[in-house]
Amino acid sequence: MRRTEVVTGSSLPAAVAGAPFLVFLAYPLPIPLVPAISTDLGVGIADLQLAVGGYPLGLGAALLAGGVLSDRFGGSRVWILSTLGFALCSLGSAISGSAGELIGWRVGQGIAGAAMLACSLSLASTSIPDHLRGRVMAWWGAAIGAGLSVGPLLAAASVELGRWRPAFLIVAAIGMAAAIAGALSLPLGRPVSSASAARVDVVGTLALAGGLGALILAVNRASAGGAAPLAIALFAAAVALLGGFVILQRRRRYPMVDVSLLRGRGYRTGLLAGAVLAASMLSLIVLFGAFIQDVLKLSPMGVALWFLPWSLLAFLVALTAARLARRVSVRLRLIAGLTLCVIGLLMLLPIGPGTSPVWLLPGFLIGGAGVGLTNPALAAAAVAGIPPERSGMAAGAANTARQLGNALGIAGLAALAQWAAGRAAQAAARAGESAEVIGNIARAELAGALALVPADRQDAIRALYDSAQTTGIRTATAVAAIIAVIGVLAVAWLSRPATILDAPAKIDPPRSTVVADRVRGDRNPVRHRGQFAVGCDP
């Protein structure tokens, strides 16, 4: 017998909003910390790139499994355990003794965060009454902005005090307290589905994680060495692993991703919009954090305070989306939010080496408003029209698309910025400048470039470095704006008519249900016991 997990009181909204807050608090945490970590661990800044990129990699690789676990064992149980794992991985990051350990713990933290996100949307879909769901979804989106605001401030405060490790310790303490509070206040109930729920596919999860990791590493290697044999081999491995994942899911009796979810244009539109937002505006934020600190010479606290208006506006706009949800369709909110991101990105294009950070604020404020308007609409699109027993799977797939867009966006835009910076440095440098100096400038390793030239040339190299890095960030910004424009046009076209994102999805029942219905003699298999009815397309 299937029963929907019902949680009452204030504990459920806190769990739904607390998950994205913690997950997106931890996401930007290493950005202001990278110089301090580099000095403490004795490694180059380039070696720590995966401390940022490894987190969305873990998120993207495990979101589907997190949704399946939520459907099978109940959102409350998985939320509590994944939050505990999140806290332990943050503790491991704080005590890391090498770059490899830190990256490993960050990937693990992303995996735990994936289950938290999938459970939060699943709980909102299955346990929140219809008349309150719009408000809770607005809180979910606002919590993303709140986490993005608090994370850099926490990291910057830790660096200002002379240490980077306390930032991770504080996140671990918050996660541990949240897990204990959840264990004490969240009724465990019964899972949404038992007989028809998907099972965790270990081989499929490993194929997905390996494919995503190979793809991100391939992009990084291609930016460093062009069409090097290793980059080609990584691209081939990514194609093979991701293709194998798709084949496995089509053949599984209980797939992690039900292909029939993608038949609905509304659901596909939500996936596309989430990936576009993550690959454009949210990915560029990571690059700008390093640029403002490195080229515009702001301190870590200055960088955190500079980003605060952007993230706060995203938070406030998302909070007001509860009222908009009752009057404005999901389609219009997605289009409007992505359009604001396009405008904000275009306003950032005139950036130069001597640009004051104040002049960049209007573009980032408009982009922040776009992020705040889009996030709650994405959360609604992820579960709109999805039957309760598939809500975890649907939410996991939607968040996977976002994290895949984020991981690839960071890697791809960083690769483009590095390529453009190298070309600009090579064109501007005098004929006698060595290729090694140009390479260090392209990789944003100013200290390495300065070590290769005499003292009387160092001021010129610094100016060349700032000019080249500015060209790189401008190129990445232009590409991010193009991605967002394509996303706006695609969402507007795919979501016709305007009600498609709010319509119930047609989803095939699991094979076990189809077989049982045929045994009973039903010619058109549908769900029974009052469940969402799905059958063959007319």
N, C-alpha and C positions, 0 to 999 in steps of 0.2 A: 504494500500500500504506500502510495506516495503522499508525502505531506510537505507543505511549504514551511520552511523555517521562519517562525515569527518571533521577533524580538521587540519588546515594548520599552517605553520610557526614553530617557535621554541617552542611554548607553549606545544605542544603535547609531543615531546621528553622529555621536562623538567618534565611533569606530569608523564610519563612512568617511568623515572629514579628516580624522587623524591619520589615516593611511597616506593619502597624497601629501599631507603636510610633512610627515617624517621623510617620505621618499624623496620629495623635491627639496627638502632642507639639506639632505645629504648629497644631492646631486652636484650643486656648485661648490660644495665645501672645499675641495682641494685647490680651486682656482687661485685664491689669494695665498694659499699655503705653499704653492710649488717652489718658490725661491727658498723658503725656509727649510722645506723637506730636502731639497737638493743639497743645501749646505750641511744639514744634519747627517744625511745618509751617504754623503760623498759621491753622488751621482749627478750626471748632467740633466738639465731640464728636459731634454728630448727623451730621456729614459723614463720620465714620469708622465708622459702623455697618456698612457693607458690607465693611469690613476683616475683620470677624468673619463676617458673613452671606455674603459672597462666596465664602468658602472651601468651605462645604458646597454652595453653588450649583455651583461647579466640579466638586466630587465627584459630585453627583447627575447633572449633565449628561453626564459622560464615563465613568461606570462601565460603561455598556453597551458603549460603544466599546472600553473597556479589556478587557472580557471577550472581545469578538470578536477583538481583536488577539492576546490570549493564546491563544485556540483556533487561530488561523490561523498565527501565527509562532512559537509556543512560549513557555511561561511564563517561562523563564529569560531569553531575549532581551528580551522586553518589560519584565520586572522591572528589568533592568540599565539600559535606556534611560530608563524612566520615573523611576527613582530619580535618574539624572543630571539629568533635566529638573526634578525636584523641587528638587534642590540649586541649580540655576541660578535658578529662580524665587525661592527664598529669598534668594539673593544679590541679585536684583533688588529684592526688598522692602527689603533693608538699605540700598540706595543710592537709594531713591525720594526724589524732591524735591517731590512733591505728593501730596495725598490720592488723586487719580485714578490716579497711577502705582502707589501702594501697593495700591489695590483691584484694579487690573489684574493685578499680580504675584500677589496672593493668589488670585484666580480661577484664574490659570495654575497655581499650586501645587496648588490643589484638583484640577485636571484631571490633573496628573501623579500626584497621590496616588490618584486613582481607578483608574488603570492598575495602580498598585502593589498596591492592595487586591484587585482582581480577579485579578491574577496570583498573589497569595499563596494565595488559596482554591483557585484552579485547580491550582496545584502540589501543594497538600495533597491534593486529590482524586485527581489522576492519578499521583502519584509516591510518596506515603507508603504503606507497607504497612498493611493493614487493622488489624493488631494494635497499630500505633503511632499510628494516625490520631486516636484519642480524646485521647491525650496531647498531640499537636501542636496539635489544635484548642483544648485548654485553654490551651496557651502562646499561641495566637493571641488568645484572649479576654483572657488576663492582660496581654498586651502593650498592649492598649487602655488598661487601668487604669494601667499603668506610664507610658505616654505622657501621659495626662491628669494624672498626678502630677508628672512632670518638667517639662512645659511651663510651668505657672504659676510654678514655682520658678525656672526659667531666666529667665523674663521679669522676675520680681520682683528677682532678683539683678542683672539688667542695669540696671533702673531705680534700684536702691539705689546703684549705682556712677555714676549720673548720666547714663546713655545708654540709649536703646532699641534702637539699631541692632545692637549686638553680639549680641543675642538671635537675630536672624535670621541673622547671620553664623555663629554656632555651629551652627545647624540646617543651614546650607548646607555647613559642613565635615563634619558627621556624614553627610549625604546623599552627598557626594562620596566620602568614605571607603567607605561602604557600596557604592556603585556600582563602585568600583575593586575592592573585595574580591569582589563578585559576579562581575565579569568575569574575575577570576583563578581563582575556585574553583567556579563553577557550570558543569557540563558543559551545553553548549547542546542536544545531542540533536536529536531530530526533533519537529516539532509533533505534537500529539495527533491532529489531523485536517488533511487538506489539501483533498481534493476536496469534502467535505461541510461545511466550516467556513463560517460566515457571513462576509460581506464588510463592511468598514466602510462604513456608509451616511452619507455626508457631509451630505446633505440631511436625513436623519432626525435626525442628531446636532444639527444647527443648529436644527431644529424643536423638539427636546426642550429644548435649552439656552435658546432664546428663549422657549418656553412657561413653563419654570420661572422664568426671570428676570422675565418679565412678571407672573407670579402673585405672586412675592415683592414686587415693586415695587408691585403693586396693593394688597396688604395694607398696606404701609407708607403709601401715599397715602390709603387709606381711613381709617386711624387718624388721619391729620393733617387731612383735609378732608372726612370723611364720604363721601357719594355724589357726589364731585366728578367732572366730566366726564373728567378724566385717569384717575382710578381706574377708572371704568366702561370707558373705552377699553382700559386695561391688562388688565382682567378679560376683556374680549371677545377681545383678542389672545391671551391665555393659552389660552382655550377653543379658539380657532381653531388655534393652533399645536400644542397637545397633541392635539387631535382629528385634525389632519393627520398627526401622528406615528403615531398608532394605525392610521389608514387605510394609511399607507405600509408599516408593518410587516406588515399583513395581506396586502398585495399583492406584497411583495418575494419574489423567489425565494430569497434568502439574507437573512432578516430579522435585525436586531440582537436582537430579542426574539421568540422563537418562542412564539406564542400558546398552543400546546399545553402549554407548561410550566405554564400557569395552570390546566390541567384538574385537576391533582392537588390535593386539599384539603390535603395535608400541606405542599406547597410554598407554597400560598396562605396557610396559617396562619403559616409562617415569615416571609413578606413582611409580613403584618399585624403580627405581634409586633415585628418590627424597627422598623417605622414608628411604632408606639405608644410603644416605649421611647424613641426619638429625639425624638418630639414632646412627650413629657411630662418625664421626669426629666432627660434630657440637655439639653433646651432650657432648662429652668428654671435649670440650673446657670449658664448664661451670664448670665441676668438677676440671679441672686443675687450673682454676682461684682461687678457694678456697684453693687448695692444695699448690700452690706456695706462697700464702700469709700466710697460716697457718703453713706449715711445713718448707718451704724453706726461710721463714722470709723476703719476699720482702714487701715493702710498697705498698699502693694502686697505687701510681704513678709508682712505679717500675713494678708492675703487668701490668698496662696499657701499659707502654713502652715496656715491654717484649713481649706482644701480638702484638704490632704494626707491626713488620716485617711479621708476619703470615698474618694479615689482609691486609696489603699493597700489599703483593705478590698476594694474592687472587684478589685484585682489579686490579693490573696491568695485570695479566694473563687473567682476564675476558675482559679487554679492547682489548687485542690482538686477542680475539676470533672472532672478526668481520672478520679478514682476513682468519682465519681458517675455518669459516663457508662456505666460497666459495670454499674451496678445500677439506675439511675433513667432512665426514658424521657425523650426530648426533650420530649414534651408536658408531663410533670410539672415538668421544670426550667423551661420557659417560664412555666407558670402560677405556680409558686412564686416565680420571680424577679420577675415583674410584680406579684404580690401584695405582695411586700416593698416594691416601689417605691410602691405605693398607700399602705401603712402609713407609710412615710417621709414622703411628701408631706402626708398628713393631720396628722402631728406637727409640720409646719412652719407650719400655719395660724395658731396663736396669736401669731405674730410681731408685735412692736410697735416704735415708734421707739426706745424705751429698752431693747429686748431685748439681753441679752448674747449675743454669738456662741456662747458655751459652751452655752447652752440650746438652740441649734439643732443641736448635734452629734448627739444621739441620732437625730433624724429623718434627717439626712444619712448617718449610719452605716448605718442600716437600708436606706436607698435605695441606698447604695453596694454593700451585700451583694446587693441585688436586681439591680443592673447586672452585678456580677461573676458571678452565677449565670446570668443570661440571655444574656450575650454568647457564651460557648462553645456554648450550645444553638442560638443563631441561626446560628453558623458551620456547625454540623452540619446544621441544617435546610436551609441554602442549597444543599448539594450531595448530600444524602441521596437515594439512588435515582436520581441523575442520571447518564446515561452519560458516559464520559470526554470524548467529543467535544463535549458540551454543557456541561461543567462551568464553563468561563469565562463563557459566556453566562448560566448560571443564577446564578453568584456575582455577576456584574455587576448583574443585575436585582435580586437580594436587597439588595445594598449601595445600589443606587439608591433603593429603597424607604426604606431607613434615612436616607439623606442628604436625600431629599425631605421625609421627616417632620421631620428636624432643621431644615432651612432654613425650612420652613413653620411649624414649632413656634416657632422663635426669633422670626420675624416676627409670627406670630399672637399669641403670649403677650405680646410687647413692645407690640403694638398694644392689646391688652386692658388691660395695665398702664397705658399712657398714657391711655386713655379713662377708666379708673377713677380715676386720679390727678387728671385734670382735673375730673371730676364731684365728687370729694371736696373739692378745693380750692375749687371754685365754691360748694359748699354751706357750707363752713366760713368762707369769707372774708367780711369785712364788706361791706355793700352798696356802698360806694364804691370797692372794688378794681377796677382796670381789667382788661379782657379780655386785654390783652397780658401783664400779670403772671400771670394764671391760665394763659395759654397757655405761658409759659416754665416754670412749675412743672410743668405736665403733660408737657412735653418734657424734663424733668430738666435744665433750664438754670437753675440757681440763680443764677449770676452775672448772667445777663440779667434775672432778676426783681429782684434786689437793686439793680441799676443804675436801676430805674424808680421806686424808693420812697425817701423821705428816711431819714436815718440812724436816727431814732427809731422807724421801722417795721421795720427790718431784722431784729431779733430775732424779731418776730412772723412775718415772712415765712419766716425759717428754720424756725420751728416748724411753720408751715403746710406748708412744703415737705416736711419729714420725715414729717408725718402723711399727706400726700397720696401720697407715694411708697410709704409702708407699705401704704396701701390698695391701691395698684396691684399691688405684689408679692403681697399676700394674694389678690387676685382672680386673678392669673395662677397662683398655686399651687393654688387651688381648681379652676380649669379643667384644669390639668395632672393633678390627681388624678382628675377625672371622665374624662378621656381614658384614663388608665391603668385605671380600673375597667371601662370599656367594652371595653378591650383584653383584660383578663382573661376577661371573659364571652365575648367573641367567640372567643378562642383555645380556651377550654374547649369551646365548642360546635362549632367547625369541625374540631377535631382528634379528634372521635369516629370510630371507636374509638381506644383509646390507642395502637395500633400504627401509625396512619395516617402519622405523621411519620417512621417508620423503614421504610416500605414502598417498594419500587421505584416510580418514577414511570413513567406511560405517556406517552410522547412520540412524536409523529409524526416519521418521518424526513424529511430535507430533500427537496424536490421532485425534485432530481436523482437521489437514491437511489430514489425511488418509480418514476421513469421507467425507470431501469436495470433494476429488478426486473421491471417489466411487460414489458420487452423480452425478458427471460429467460423470461417466461411464468409468473412467480409471481403467484398470485391474492391472496395476503396478504403485502404487502411487509414484510420484516424485514431487519435487518442481518445481514451474513454475516461470515466470517472471525473468528468467536468474539466479535463485538461484542455489546453489550447488545441483546437482541431487543426490538423494539417493533413493534407492528402496529396493526391496527384494533381499536377497542374491541369486546369481545364483545357 
